[in-house]
Protein backbone atom coordinates (compact mmCIF):
# COMPACT_ATOMS: atom_id res chain seq x y z
CA UNK A 1 0.00 0.00 0.00
CA UNK A 2 1.50 3.33 -1.04
CA UNK A 3 0.90 6.55 0.77
CA UNK A 4 0.67 9.88 -1.01
CA UNK A 5 3.02 12.54 0.18
CA UNK A 6 1.53 16.02 0.08
CA UNK A 7 4.06 18.83 0.34
CA UNK A 8 3.07 22.44 0.72
CA UNK A 9 5.60 25.04 -0.37
CA UNK A 10 5.49 28.62 0.76
CA UNK A 11 6.19 30.64 -2.43
CA UNK A 12 7.42 33.59 -0.36
CA UNK A 13 10.64 31.70 0.43
CA UNK A 14 11.67 31.63 -3.22
CA UNK A 15 10.66 35.24 -3.62
CA UNK A 16 12.72 36.28 -0.61
CA UNK A 17 15.75 34.33 -1.79
CA UNK A 18 15.67 35.96 -5.22
CA UNK A 19 15.34 39.38 -3.59
CA UNK A 20 18.16 38.70 -1.11
CA UNK A 21 20.49 37.62 -3.89
CA UNK A 22 19.78 40.28 -6.47
CA UNK A 23 17.86 43.12 -4.81
CA UNK A 24 20.00 43.72 -1.78
CA UNK A 25 21.71 47.07 -1.40
CA UNK A 26 24.35 45.29 0.70
CA UNK A 27 25.55 43.37 -2.39
CA UNK A 28 25.06 45.54 -5.48
CA UNK A 29 27.76 43.54 -7.26
CA UNK A 30 25.35 40.57 -7.36
CA UNK A 31 22.68 42.78 -8.93
CA UNK A 32 25.18 43.99 -11.46
CA UNK A 33 26.16 40.42 -12.30
CA UNK A 34 22.49 39.55 -12.94
CA UNK A 35 22.13 42.55 -15.24
CA UNK A 36 25.34 41.74 -17.10
CA UNK A 37 24.40 38.07 -17.52
CA UNK A 38 20.96 38.83 -18.94
CA UNK A 39 22.05 41.73 -21.15
CA UNK A 40 25.40 40.38 -22.29
CA UNK A 41 27.08 43.51 -20.94
CA UNK A 42 30.10 44.15 -18.78
CA UNK A 43 29.29 47.00 -16.41
CA UNK A 44 31.65 47.17 -13.43
CA UNK A 45 30.63 50.32 -11.51
CA UNK A 46 28.10 49.32 -8.85
CA UNK A 47 27.54 53.01 -8.06
CA UNK A 48 25.49 53.32 -11.25
CA UNK A 49 22.73 51.15 -9.70
CA UNK A 50 19.74 52.91 -8.14
CA UNK A 51 17.39 50.44 -6.41
CA UNK A 52 13.66 51.19 -6.65
CA UNK A 53 11.93 47.92 -5.71
CA UNK A 54 8.29 48.39 -4.72
CA UNK A 55 7.19 47.20 -1.29
CA UNK A 56 3.95 45.35 -0.43
CA UNK A 57 2.34 48.46 1.01
CA UNK A 58 2.19 50.21 -2.34
CA UNK A 59 -0.25 49.51 -5.16
CA UNK A 60 -2.69 47.38 -3.15
CA UNK A 61 -0.26 44.65 -2.22
CA UNK A 62 1.48 44.36 -5.59
CA UNK A 63 5.24 44.50 -5.78
CA UNK A 64 8.10 43.54 -7.99
CA UNK A 65 10.91 41.34 -6.74
CA UNK A 66 13.90 43.39 -7.89
CA UNK A 67 13.85 46.73 -9.63
CA UNK A 68 16.69 49.11 -10.30
CA UNK A 69 17.95 51.72 -12.71
CA UNK A 70 21.36 51.35 -14.31
CA UNK A 71 22.54 54.14 -16.56
CA UNK A 72 19.23 55.21 -18.17
CA UNK A 73 17.60 51.75 -18.17
CA UNK A 74 14.83 50.66 -15.80
CA UNK A 75 15.20 46.95 -14.99
CA UNK A 76 12.38 44.96 -13.39
CA UNK A 77 12.86 41.30 -12.49
CA UNK A 78 10.10 39.06 -11.21
CA UNK A 79 10.72 35.60 -9.80
CA UNK A 80 8.37 33.06 -11.38
CA UNK A 81 6.86 30.37 -9.16
CA UNK A 82 6.22 27.91 -11.97
CA UNK A 83 7.55 27.09 -15.39
CA UNK A 84 6.32 29.29 -18.20
CA UNK A 85 5.88 26.93 -21.12
CA UNK A 86 6.37 28.94 -24.28
CA UNK A 87 6.50 27.36 -27.72
C-alpha positions in Angstrom: 0.0 0.0 0.0 1.5 3.3 -1.0 0.9 6.6 0.8 0.7 9.9 -1.0 3.0 12.5 0.2 1.5 16.0 0.1 4.1 18.8 0.3 3.1 22.4 0.7 5.6 25.0 -0.4 5.5 28.6 0.8 6.2 30.6 -2.4 7.4 33.6 -0.4 10.6 31.7 0.4 11.7 31.6 -3.2 10.7 35.2 -3.6 12.7 36.3 -0.6 15.8 34.3 -1.8 15.7 36.0 -5.2 15.3 39.4 -3.6 18.2 38.7 -1.1 20.5 37.6 -3.9 19.8 40.3 -6.5 17.9 43.1 -4.8 20.0 43.7 -1.8 21.7 47.1 -1.4 24.3 45.3 0.7 25.5 43.4 -2.4 25.1 45.5 -5.5 27.8 43.5 -7.3 25.3 40.6 -7.4 22.7 42.8 -8.9 25.2 44.0 -11.5 26.2 40.4 -12.3 22.5 39.5 -12.9 22.1 42.5 -15.2 25.3 41.7 -17.1 24.4 38.1 -17.5 21.0 38.8 -18.9 22.0 41.7 -21.1 25.4 40.4 -22.3 27.1 43.5 -20.9 30.1 44.1 -18.8 29.3 47.0 -16.4 31.6 47.2 -13.4 30.6 50.3 -11.5 28.1 49.3 -8.8 27.5 53.0 -8.1 25.5 53.3 -11.3 22.7 51.2 -9.7 19.7 52.9 -8.1 17.4 50.4 -6.4 13.7 51.2 -6.6 11.9 47.9 -5.7 8.3 48.4 -4.7 7.2 47.2 -1.3 4.0 45.4 -0.4 2.3 48.5 1.0 2.2 50.2 -2.3 -0.2 49.5 -5.2 -2.7 47.4 -3.2 -0.3 44.6 -2.2 1.5 44.4 -5.6 5.2 44.5 -5.8 8.1 43.5 -8.0 10.9 41.3 -6.7 13.9 43.4 -7.9 13.8 46.7 -9.6 16.7 49.1 -10.3 18.0 51.7 -12.7 21.4 51.4 -14.3 22.5 54.1 -16.6 19.2 55.2 -18.2 17.6 51.7 -18.2 14.8 50.7 -15.8 15.2 46.9 -15.0 12.4 45.0 -13.4 12.9 41.3 -12.5 10.1 39.1 -11.2 10.7 35.6 -9.8 8.4 33.1 -11.4 6.9 30.4 -9.2 6.2 27.9 -12.0 7.5 27.1 -15.4 6.3 29.3 -18.2 5.9 26.9 -21.1 6.4 28.9 -24.3 6.5 27.4 -27.7 
